[in-house]
Amino acid sequence: MQDTPIDREAGLTGLRRYTWWAVPGTTAFFLVFFGAGWVMDASVPVWIRVVRVAALAVAAWASVVLLNRRMALEPVPRLDRSTAWWLVAASAASVVIGAISLALYDYGIWGVVPATTVAIAATFLRLRPRLILIIAAAAVAPLPGWIISAATGGDETLHAALMPLGLVLFITVMVLGPLWAWDIARRLNEAQQLAAELAVKNERLRFAADLHDIQGHHLQVIALKSELAARLAGADAERASAEMHEVRRLAVTALEDTRAVVRGYRRTALDDELANATKVLAAADIDAEMRLEPSAAASIGRLSPAARHLLGLVMREATTNVLRHSGAEHAEVDYRIEDGAARLRIANDGAGGEDGTSTGTGLRALAERLEAAGGGLAWEREGDRFAVTASLPIGIALESATETT
């Protein structure tokens, strides 16, 4: 089954629409508003008005295109060749408009289009280059108007210097503010989508681990009993037939358990696995000693389903390892309540070279799951003896059980 790709626009349609009107839409309206005033200014020659309006149209169109690209759902804004050419077009239009406006002594509005172009260019830069560009623009903006006003002896020197500076700061905030909010919302949306995908993958891993536990356990027992039946076929045909009937029953049980896991109904439980372990180990001619105190046996029913499931998985994995990785003749299973914790210990002799700790779905994986639940899993080897000990705080287990009821 293929993974469904993340829909990075999910949940952002409304915000995207709002941000578009707040940034590209408002910018275009802002520029057209000033253009209308220039068109109707009868004191300016027609050819100058035509040139200025044409340059304004280029700047407005380039601004909308650039801001649309900036809002594209990219991890990092890309300044590719096409985008660079649009920035060049907007900059050229800004120079034309600024030069004409300064020549006409329009100190108040000459910086509108250049300030807009600077703000848009800043959106495509990372934080440090962006700050450098904005600071440089703010430092340079007062100079042209101040120089021309001072050179011509005008009385608008202060206005000519401060108005462009105010425009740079105002337009920069107007453009960068909503885009910053858009970037934050986009990243949060992507994080939410990735978290959902991760949850699905974790559930798949959990399902794979459960399926491995069930299939591995049943197949190991089936293989063992099939081998036993093969050895008995010549010496004791009746017992060999009984073993093969047991193999058939185990195969049917494995199929049912697999179907139950697929439906999400079956959960391994400690009491079931304790009973199964006795039968399986006895069938393998392993002397199994079960130590289960009455108080401990009574406490199993009061454990939460999650606690019973985890301890049941430990019991199943340990039993499978005894069958698969050892030549055991004797095994001991001990379950008790001790020092405020449910403790399960499985020990066997005849330990081989492998202990089941090297596989990702073996004891190491179970240790991680028990630690996440507040418990622990440890194993030790001494000579040919191997022991697995699992513990789970009984207070946490009982508290979970109360919450689930």
Contacts in CASP RR format, 6 or more apart in sequence:
PFRMAT RR
TARGET T0000
AUTHOR 0000-0000-0000
METHOD contacts of the structure
MODEL  1
MQDTPIDREAGLTGLRRYTWWAVPGTTAFFLVFFGAGWVMDASVPVWIRV
VRVAALAVAAWASVVLLNRRMALEPVPRLDRSTAWWLVAASAASVVIGAI
SLALYDYGIWGVVPATTVAIAATFLRLRPRLILIIAAAAVAPLPGWIISA
ATGGDETLHAALMPLGLVLFITVMVLGPLWAWDIARRLNEAQQLAAELAV
KNERLRFAADLHDIQGHHLQVIALKSELAARLAGADAERASAEMHEVRRL
AVTALEDTRAVVRGYRRTALDDELANATKVLAAADIDAEMRLEPSAAASI
GRLSPAARHLLGLVMREATTNVLRHSGAEHAEVDYRIEDGAARLRIANDG
AGGEDGTSTGTGLRALAERLEAAGGGLAWEREGDRFAVTASLPIGIALES
ATETT
3 197 0 8 1.000
6 190 0 8 1.000
6 193 0 8 1.000
6 194 0 8 1.000
6 197 0 8 1.000
7 193 0 8 1.000
8 73 0 8 1.000
8 186 0 8 1.000
8 189 0 8 1.000
8 190 0 8 1.000
8 193 0 8 1.000
9 16 0 8 1.000
9 73 0 8 1.000
10 189 0 8 1.000
10 193 0 8 1.000
11 189 0 8 1.000
12 185 0 8 1.000
12 186 0 8 1.000
12 189 0 8 1.000
15 182 0 8 1.000
15 185 0 8 1.000
16 71 0 8 1.000
16 182 0 8 1.000
19 71 0 8 1.000
19 178 0 8 1.000
19 179 0 8 1.000
19 181 0 8 1.000
19 182 0 8 1.000
20 68 0 8 1.000
20 71 0 8 1.000
22 178 0 8 1.000
23 67 0 8 1.000
23 71 0 8 1.000
23 174 0 8 1.000
23 175 0 8 1.000
23 178 0 8 1.000
23 179 0 8 1.000
24 63 0 8 1.000
24 64 0 8 1.000
24 67 0 8 1.000
24 68 0 8 1.000
24 71 0 8 1.000
25 64 0 8 1.000
26 174 0 8 1.000
27 60 0 8 1.000
27 63 0 8 1.000
27 64 0 8 1.000
27 67 0 8 1.000
27 116 0 8 1.000
27 120 0 8 1.000
27 174 0 8 1.000
27 175 0 8 1.000
28 60 0 8 1.000
28 63 0 8 1.000
28 64 0 8 1.000
30 112 0 8 1.000
30 116 0 8 1.000
31 56 0 8 1.000
31 59 0 8 1.000
31 60 0 8 1.000
31 63 0 8 1.000
31 112 0 8 1.000
31 113 0 8 1.000
31 116 0 8 1.000
32 56 0 8 1.000
32 60 0 8 1.000
34 56 0 8 1.000
34 109 0 8 1.000
34 112 0 8 1.000
35 52 0 8 1.000
35 53 0 8 1.000
35 56 0 8 1.000
38 44 0 8 1.000
38 49 0 8 1.000
38 52 0 8 1.000
38 53 0 8 1.000
38 56 0 8 1.000
39 49 0 8 1.000
39 53 0 8 1.000
41 49 0 8 1.000
44 104 0 8 1.000
48 100 0 8 1.000
48 104 0 8 1.000
51 96 0 8 1.000
51 100 0 8 1.000
52 96 0 8 1.000
52 97 0 8 1.000
52 100 0 8 1.000
52 101 0 8 1.000
55 92 0 8 1.000
55 93 0 8 1.000
55 96 0 8 1.000
55 97 0 8 1.000
55 100 0 8 1.000
55 113 0 8 1.000
56 93 0 8 1.000
56 97 0 8 1.000
56 113 0 8 1.000
58 89 0 8 1.000
58 90 0 8 1.000
58 92 0 8 1.000
58 93 0 8 1.000
59 90 0 8 1.000
59 93 0 8 1.000
59 94 0 8 1.000
59 97 0 8 1.000
59 113 0 8 1.000
59 116 0 8 1.000
59 117 0 8 1.000
62 86 0 8 1.000
62 87 0 8 1.000
62 89 0 8 1.000
62 90 0 8 1.000
62 93 0 8 1.000
63 90 0 8 1.000
63 116 0 8 1.000
63 117 0 8 1.000
63 120 0 8 1.000
65 86 0 8 1.000
66 83 0 8 1.000
66 86 0 8 1.000
66 87 0 8 1.000
66 90 0 8 1.000
66 120 0 8 1.000
66 124 0 8 1.000
67 120 0 8 1.000
67 123 0 8 1.000
67 175 0 8 1.000
69 77 0 8 1.000
69 83 0 8 1.000
69 86 0 8 1.000
70 77 0 8 1.000
70 120 0 8 1.000
70 123 0 8 1.000
70 124 0 8 1.000
70 179 0 8 1.000
71 179 0 8 1.000
71 182 0 8 1.000
73 186 0 8 1.000
77 123 0 8 1.000
77 124 0 8 1.000
78 124 0 8 1.000
79 87 0 8 1.000
79 124 0 8 1.000
79 125 0 8 1.000
83 124 0 8 1.000
87 117 0 8 1.000
87 120 0 8 1.000
87 121 0 8 1.000
87 124 0 8 1.000
90 117 0 8 1.000
90 120 0 8 1.000
91 117 0 8 1.000
91 121 0 8 1.000
93 113 0 8 1.000
93 117 0 8 1.000
94 113 0 8 1.000
94 114 0 8 1.000
94 116 0 8 1.000
94 117 0 8 1.000
95 114 0 8 1.000
97 110 0 8 1.000
97 113 0 8 1.000
97 114 0 8 1.000
98 110 0 8 1.000
98 111 0 8 1.000
98 113 0 8 1.000
98 114 0 8 1.000
101 109 0 8 1.000
101 110 0 8 1.000
101 111 0 8 1.000
102 110 0 8 1.000
102 144 0 8 1.000
102 145 0 8 1.000
102 148 0 8 1.000
105 148 0 8 1.000
105 149 0 8 1.000
105 152 0 8 1.000
105 156 0 8 1.000
107 145 0 8 1.000
107 148 0 8 1.000
107 149 0 8 1.000
107 156 0 8 1.000
107 159 0 8 1.000
107 160 0 8 1.000
107 163 0 8 1.000
107 164 0 8 1.000
108 159 0 8 1.000
108 160 0 8 1.000
108 163 0 8 1.000
108 164 0 8 1.000
108 167 0 8 1.000
110 144 0 8 1.000
110 145 0 8 1.000
110 164 0 8 1.000
111 141 0 8 1.000
111 163 0 8 1.000
111 164 0 8 1.000
111 167 0 8 1.000
111 168 0 8 1.000
112 167 0 8 1.000
112 171 0 8 1.000
114 141 0 8 1.000
115 137 0 8 1.000
115 141 0 8 1.000
115 164 0 8 1.000
115 167 0 8 1.000
115 168 0 8 1.000
115 170 0 8 1.000
115 171 0 8 1.000
115 172 0 8 1.000
116 171 0 8 1.000
116 175 0 8 1.000
118 133 0 8 1.000
118 134 0 8 1.000
118 137 0 8 1.000
118 168 0 8 1.000
118 171 0 8 1.000
118 172 0 8 1.000
119 134 0 8 1.000
119 168 0 8 1.000
119 171 0 8 1.000
119 172 0 8 1.000
119 174 0 8 1.000
119 175 0 8 1.000
119 176 0 8 1.000
120 175 0 8 1.000
121 133 0 8 1.000
122 130 0 8 1.000
122 133 0 8 1.000
122 134 0 8 1.000
122 172 0 8 1.000
122 175 0 8 1.000
122 176 0 8 1.000
123 130 0 8 1.000
123 175 0 8 1.000
123 176 0 8 1.000
123 179 0 8 1.000
125 133 0 8 1.000
134 168 0 8 1.000
134 172 0 8 1.000
137 168 0 8 1.000
138 165 0 8 1.000
138 168 0 8 1.000
138 169 0 8 1.000
141 164 0 8 1.000
141 165 0 8 1.000
141 166 0 8 1.000
141 167 0 8 1.000
141 168 0 8 1.000
142 160 0 8 1.000
142 161 0 8 1.000
142 162 0 8 1.000
142 164 0 8 1.000
142 165 0 8 1.000
143 161 0 8 1.000
144 164 0 8 1.000
145 160 0 8 1.000
145 161 0 8 1.000
145 164 0 8 1.000
146 157 0 8 1.000
146 160 0 8 1.000
146 161 0 8 1.000
148 160 0 8 1.000
149 156 0 8 1.000
149 157 0 8 1.000
149 160 0 8 1.000
149 161 0 8 1.000
150 157 0 8 1.000
207 261 0 8 1.000
208 361 0 8 1.000
209 361 0 8 1.000
209 365 0 8 1.000
210 261 0 8 1.000
210 268 0 8 1.000
211 258 0 8 1.000
211 261 0 8 1.000
212 361 0 8 1.000
213 268 0 8 1.000
213 313 0 8 1.000
213 316 0 8 1.000
213 317 0 8 1.000
213 361 0 8 1.000
214 254 0 8 1.000
214 257 0 8 1.000
214 258 0 8 1.000
214 261 0 8 1.000
214 266 0 8 1.000
214 268 0 8 1.000
215 254 0 8 1.000
215 258 0 8 1.000
216 320 0 8 1.000
217 316 0 8 1.000
217 319 0 8 1.000
217 320 0 8 1.000
218 250 0 8 1.000
218 251 0 8 1.000
218 253 0 8 1.000
218 254 0 8 1.000
218 257 0 8 1.000
219 254 0 8 1.000
220 320 0 8 1.000
220 323 0 8 1.000
220 324 0 8 1.000
221 250 0 8 1.000
221 280 0 8 1.000
221 283 0 8 1.000
221 323 0 8 1.000
222 247 0 8 1.000
222 250 0 8 1.000
222 251 0 8 1.000
222 254 0 8 1.000
224 283 0 8 1.000
224 284 0 8 1.000
224 323 0 8 1.000
225 243 0 8 1.000
225 244 0 8 1.000
225 246 0 8 1.000
225 247 0 8 1.000
225 250 0 8 1.000
225 283 0 8 1.000
226 243 0 8 1.000
226 244 0 8 1.000
226 247 0 8 1.000
228 243 0 8 1.000
228 283 0 8 1.000
229 240 0 8 1.000
229 241 0 8 1.000
229 243 0 8 1.000
229 244 0 8 1.000
229 247 0 8 1.000
230 240 0 8 1.000
232 239 0 8 1.000
232 240 0 8 1.000
232 243 0 8 1.000
233 240 0 8 1.000
234 240 0 8 1.000
246 283 0 8 1.000
257 266 0 8 1.000
260 266 0 8 1.000
267 305 0 8 1.000
267 308 0 8 1.000
267 309 0 8 1.000
268 309 0 8 1.000
268 312 0 8 1.000
268 313 0 8 1.000
268 316 0 8 1.000
269 305 0 8 1.000
269 308 0 8 1.000
269 309 0 8 1.000
269 312 0 8 1.000
270 300 0 8 1.000
270 303 0 8 1.000
270 307 0 8 1.000
270 308 0 8 1.000
270 311 0 8 1.000
270 312 0 8 1.000
270 315 0 8 1.000
270 335 0 8 1.000
270 344 0 8 1.000
271 300 0 8 1.000
271 301 0 8 1.000
271 308 0 8 1.000
272 312 0 8 1.000
273 312 0 8 1.000
273 315 0 8 1.000
273 316 0 8 1.000
273 319 0 8 1.000
274 290 0 8 1.000
274 292 0 8 1.000
274 315 0 8 1.000
274 333 0 8 1.000
274 335 0 8 1.000
276 316 0 8 1.000
276 319 0 8 1.000
277 288 0 8 1.000
277 290 0 8 1.000
277 315 0 8 1.000
277 316 0 8 1.000
277 319 0 8 1.000
277 333 0 8 1.000
278 288 0 8 1.000
278 290 0 8 1.000
278 333 0 8 1.000
280 319 0 8 1.000
280 323 0 8 1.000
281 288 0 8 1.000
281 319 0 8 1.000
281 322 0 8 1.000
281 323 0 8 1.000
281 331 0 8 1.000
282 288 0 8 1.000
284 323 0 8 1.000
285 329 0 8 1.000
286 322 0 8 1.000
286 328 0 8 1.000
286 329 0 8 1.000
286 330 0 8 1.000
286 331 0 8 1.000
286 348 0 8 1.000
287 329 0 8 1.000
287 330 0 8 1.000
287 331 0 8 1.000
288 330 0 8 1.000
288 331 0 8 1.000
288 332 0 8 1.000
288 333 0 8 1.000
289 330 0 8 1.000
289 331 0 8 1.000
289 332 0 8 1.000
289 333 0 8 1.000
290 333 0 8 1.000
291 332 0 8 1.000
291 333 0 8 1.000
291 334 0 8 1.000
291 335 0 8 1.000
291 336 0 8 1.000
292 333 0 8 1.000
292 334 0 8 1.000
292 335 0 8 1.000
292 336 0 8 1.000
293 335 0 8 1.000
293 336 0 8 1.000
293 337 0 8 1.000
295 337 0 8 1.000
296 335 0 8 1.000
296 336 0 8 1.000
296 337 0 8 1.000
296 342 0 8 1.000
297 335 0 8 1.000
299 337 0 8 1.000
299 342 0 8 1.000
299 394 0 8 1.000
300 308 0 8 1.000
300 335 0 8 1.000
301 308 0 8 1.000
302 398 0 8 1.000
302 401 0 8 1.000
303 311 0 8 1.000
303 342 0 8 1.000
303 394 0 8 1.000
303 397 0 8 1.000
303 398 0 8 1.000
303 401 0 8 1.000
304 397 0 8 1.000
304 398 0 8 1.000
304 399 0 8 1.000
304 400 0 8 1.000
304 401 0 8 1.000
304 403 0 8 1.000
304 404 0 8 1.000
305 401 0 8 1.000
305 404 0 8 1.000
306 373 0 8 1.000
306 397 0 8 1.000
306 400 0 8 1.000
307 342 0 8 1.000
307 373 0 8 1.000
307 392 0 8 1.000
307 396 0 8 1.000
307 397 0 8 1.000
307 400 0 8 1.000
307 401 0 8 1.000
310 366 0 8 1.000
310 369 0 8 1.000
310 370 0 8 1.000
310 373 0 8 1.000
310 390 0 8 1.000
310 392 0 8 1.000
311 342 0 8 1.000
311 344 0 8 1.000
311 390 0 8 1.000
311 392 0 8 1.000
313 366 0 8 1.000
313 369 0 8 1.000
314 344 0 8 1.000
314 346 0 8 1.000
314 366 0 8 1.000
314 370 0 8 1.000
314 377 0 8 1.000
314 388 0 8 1.000
314 390 0 8 1.000
315 333 0 8 1.000
315 344 0 8 1.000
315 346 0 8 1.000
317 356 0 8 1.000
317 362 0 8 1.000
317 363 0 8 1.000
317 366 0 8 1.000
317 388 0 8 1.000
318 346 0 8 1.000
318 388 0 8 1.000
319 346 0 8 1.000
321 355 0 8 1.000
321 356 0 8 1.000
321 363 0 8 1.000
321 386 0 8 1.000
321 388 0 8 1.000
322 328 0 8 1.000
322 331 0 8 1.000
322 346 0 8 1.000
322 348 0 8 1.000
324 354 0 8 1.000
324 356 0 8 1.000
325 351 0 8 1.000
325 352 0 8 1.000
325 353 0 8 1.000
325 354 0 8 1.000
325 355 0 8 1.000
325 356 0 8 1.000
326 348 0 8 1.000
326 349 0 8 1.000
326 350 0 8 1.000
326 351 0 8 1.000
326 352 0 8 1.000
326 386 0 8 1.000
327 350 0 8 1.000
327 351 0 8 1.000
327 352 0 8 1.000
328 348 0 8 1.000
328 349 0 8 1.000
328 350 0 8 1.000
328 351 0 8 1.000
329 349 0 8 1.000
329 350 0 8 1.000
330 348 0 8 1.000
330 349 0 8 1.000
331 346 0 8 1.000
331 347 0 8 1.000
331 348 0 8 1.000
331 349 0 8 1.000
332 345 0 8 1.000
332 346 0 8 1.000
332 347 0 8 1.000
332 348 0 8 1.000
333 344 0 8 1.000
333 345 0 8 1.000
333 346 0 8 1.000
334 343 0 8 1.000
334 344 0 8 1.000
334 345 0 8 1.000
334 346 0 8 1.000
334 347 0 8 1.000
335 342 0 8 1.000
335 343 0 8 1.000
335 344 0 8 1.000
335 345 0 8 1.000
336 343 0 8 1.000
337 343 0 8 1.000
337 394 0 8 1.000
340 393 0 8 1.000
340 394 0 8 1.000
340 395 0 8 1.000
341 375 0 8 1.000
341 391 0 8 1.000
341 392 0 8 1.000
341 393 0 8 1.000
341 394 0 8 1.000
342 391 0 8 1.000
342 392 0 8 1.000
342 393 0 8 1.000
342 394 0 8 1.000
342 397 0 8 1.000
343 389 0 8 1.000
343 390 0 8 1.000
343 391 0 8 1.000
344 389 0 8 1.000
344 390 0 8 1.000
344 391 0 8 1.000
345 387 0 8 1.000
345 388 0 8 1.000
345 389 0 8 1.000
345 390 0 8 1.000
346 387 0 8 1.000
346 388 0 8 1.000
347 385 0 8 1.000
347 386 0 8 1.000
347 387 0 8 1.000
347 388 0 8 1.000
348 385 0 8 1.000
348 386 0 8 1.000
348 387 0 8 1.000
349 384 0 8 1.000
349 385 0 8 1.000
350 384 0 8 1.000
350 385 0 8 1.000
350 386 0 8 1.000
351 381 0 8 1.000
351 383 0 8 1.000
351 384 0 8 1.000
351 385 0 8 1.000
351 386 0 8 1.000
352 384 0 8 1.000
352 386 0 8 1.000
355 363 0 8 1.000
355 379 0 8 1.000
355 381 0 8 1.000
355 386 0 8 1.000
356 362 0 8 1.000
356 363 0 8 1.000
357 363 0 8 1.000
357 364 0 8 1.000
357 379 0 8 1.000
358 364 0 8 1.000
359 365 0 8 1.000
363 377 0 8 1.000
363 379 0 8 1.000
363 388 0 8 1.000
366 377 0 8 1.000
366 390 0 8 1.000
367 376 0 8 1.000
367 377 0 8 1.000
367 378 0 8 1.000
370 376 0 8 1.000
370 377 0 8 1.000
370 390 0 8 1.000
370 391 0 8 1.000
370 392 0 8 1.000
371 377 0 8 1.000
373 392 0 8 1.000
373 396 0 8 1.000
374 392 0 8 1.000
374 393 0 8 1.000
374 396 0 8 1.000
375 390 0 8 1.000
375 391 0 8 1.000
375 392 0 8 1.000
375 393 0 8 1.000
375 396 0 8 1.000
376 390 0 8 1.000
376 391 0 8 1.000
376 392 0 8 1.000
377 388 0 8 1.000
377 389 0 8 1.000
377 390 0 8 1.000
377 391 0 8 1.000
378 388 0 8 1.000
378 389 0 8 1.000
379 386 0 8 1.000
379 387 0 8 1.000
379 388 0 8 1.000
379 389 0 8 1.000
380 386 0 8 1.000
380 387 0 8 1.000
380 389 0 8 1.000
381 387 0 8 1.000
END
